[in-house]
Amino acid sequence: MAIKKRPAVDPAAIERFGDAADAPPAPAAQAATTATTPLAVAKSAGRAAGTAKRPVESAGEWPSGLGRTLLVRWPDPALAKELAEVAALEDRSQHKTALRALQRGLEALRADHQSER
């Protein structure tokens, strides 16, 4: 069995990808993205793809139209270093630590918004 060689990493391509993520959407795309909730996004994605309505997904099935990945572009290196340090302190992977921090942060933000009401 042959071992496939990885393609060389192109830093310029990575920067272009990140710059495109930072750029504001085009006017036509803004009009098309009127849904704000994940459920509305999932419903509109299902309609756009021409899929039929499906019953509620089972526990192990991921909802269609809802992204599974998120690309994070660090605003500065301090946040990336802090994530690595906390992950090492907890003896967890950076991925698990980032998910845990995101969950805690979202819970705190939700609590802040509910207390303002």
Secondary structure, DSSP 8 states (H G I E B T S, - for coil): ----------HHHHHHHHHHHHS---HHHHHH----SHHHHHHHHHHHHT--------TTS--TTS-S------SSHHHHHHHHHHHHHHT--HHHHHHHHHHHHHHHHHHHHHHT-
